[in-house]
Each structure stands twice: as structure tokens, then as C-alpha cells.
Amino acid sequence: SKFISRSYEEDLDKYPKPALDLLPLDNRYGINQEGERTMTLLSSRSCNYNCFFCTKDILGPKTRFHSTDRTIEEIKDLQKHGFNSLYFLDDCFTINKDRTIELANKMILQLDAPITYRGVTRADKVDDKLLQILKKSGMKTITFGIEHMNDEVLKKTQKGTTADINRK
């Protein structure tokens, strides 16, 4: 078999938005989370870290982003189809703190209706200020990829963090 290597598109906004109008977005689509009609959304691809279990081998060695404007457009499209909740499937939603704050502020200021959302991140990629902004913008749940509380295991998995960081 032959392996074909190709580069990864840096500008994710070059890809078309999901054609939601082609789907029968009735109750068969989406997830019910705490009574909210929830849809998944990707605002970035891959991760800058080197954990041996990560998607970077498939999605590329560094994080690439949709612009925050593009992400807001996609959220508005989902709201028009009756979704009032999101689950961001980004490998590390807060990997770029400035971008995360920009997106949260746009969610507060530019959405026609509030929306709740959830996401995944690393324990070393949040602080109190960021968490307050995320909560204000509608974040209900943030899941931390802690994986383990033993430094030896974290080192073997190439997680790039420590149990002490995870505790904080």
C-alpha cells in the first residue's frame, strides 16, 4: 500500500459551512443535554501538545482555527434550526486564550439569543478570569482532560502536565 502525505489547510474558513438546510433537522439530530437541544460544533482542529493518544497524527501537528466570526455564523445557523445548546468538539477549546475570550465576548454581544455550551480543555489552559468569561457567555460544563493523577503516567503519555497542575 502507498501512503500519501499532504499538507493541512491552515485557514479552516476556506472550508464550506455545514449545509444544514440539506438535513431534516428534526429531533433525530442533535443531543438532548439537560433538556436542551444540543448540536456539536468544531471551531478548531488538532492540538499543539504531544500526548501519544491524541488526534494530532490524523488532524495535524498544530491547532488550526476557524475565525471567531465564522464560528459565530455557524452558531447563528444552528440557532435558526432550533438548537439552543452546543457541544464544542475541539480537542482543546481554550488552547488559545485570547481567541477563546474573543469568541466568548462575541457570543455575548452578537448572538440574537443566548446559547449554552460545553467543551473540553486542559487543566493548564484555564484561569479564574477565563472561566468567569466563559460562564457569562453561556458555558455550562467544561471537561478537563486530566487522564491521570500520577506524574510518572503523565510523563509516559507525553501529556506535558503534572498532577499538581491538574489539582489546581
Secondary structure, 3 states (H helix, E strand, C coil): CCCCCCCCCCCHHHCCCCCHHHCCCCCCCCEEECCEEEEEECCEECCCCCCCCCCHHHHCCCCEECCHHHHHHHHHHHHHCCCCEEEECCCCCCCCHHHHHHHHHHHHHHCCCCCEEEEEECHHHCCHHHHHHHHHCCEEEEEECCCCCCHHHHHHCCCCCCHHHHHC
